[in-house]
């Protein structure tokens, strides 16, 4: 799909968006080793397992931390179900993609009902692009939703870990900066996106305040929520919109900050692994609510099968069209 020309920022966000675009790029640490996203995830999981075992806690219970928000009926953490938990003041307009539905305004994002790291998310800047996306998903077995683009010039990722208390064990704030578009699909796989850890710009009281906002949505043991606001001041004032909430295996995205040295990455991994082990230990007296990991793996397998089936179907259709075209032209000769 061809990218349409970049939208002109609306007057309400022009100044803030210009500020974001002028912000200098994060300078990566030079002359030192650092881990990429995949390897840092492996190290984090290993550190978490070791910490859990030291606490005599079963590490596989990690997947039960948010299990009470898991849809056993659908076998996923349903975006539609989670959307209903978000207070109206922070909620974006979104609905299931259905035949004949046309968004009242653009841009909009079309996304699968469950997914992580921007997988399967596409943006439509106008009705023509939206219809192209709808046509491309006509054979998809998964439910897709249509979400209105969030107003606000800046995008933040808020990562929190809790045990049973109302005091967070860990809070980080990371800004996603992308100069390519006013409404980008930010993810670790988007080469135009860079992540800046800005946790140090907040006091402990302010971090607790941000964490309390998330508690208004729901009590999540570990989560990462994507928020859009015009400024840090608006973020602290609760003037933002919730774009996405990750509850399955949320990664602390601040590890992707290119300014992190290897030593800083390892120190933070030690902190988050310990916090996750504490959150898991807090579940020891609770009963299992049902399988989560195995259901999610089954869903992921179905997604891969759907993609293969869809490609085969498209190939078959193209072959049939080509054959019909050859018959028509052959008959005319």
PyMOL commands that set and color helices and strands:
alter all, ss='L'
color gray80, all
select helices_A, chain A and resi 14-22+37-54+59-64+67-69+79-83+127-136+199-201+204-217+232-237+253-256+262-281+293-332
alter helices_A, ss='H'
color red, helices_A
select strands_A, chain A and resi 94-96+108-112+122-124+144-148+154-161+170-178+193-197+222-229+241-246
alter strands_A, ss='S'
color yellow, strands_A
deselect
rebuild
show_as cartoon
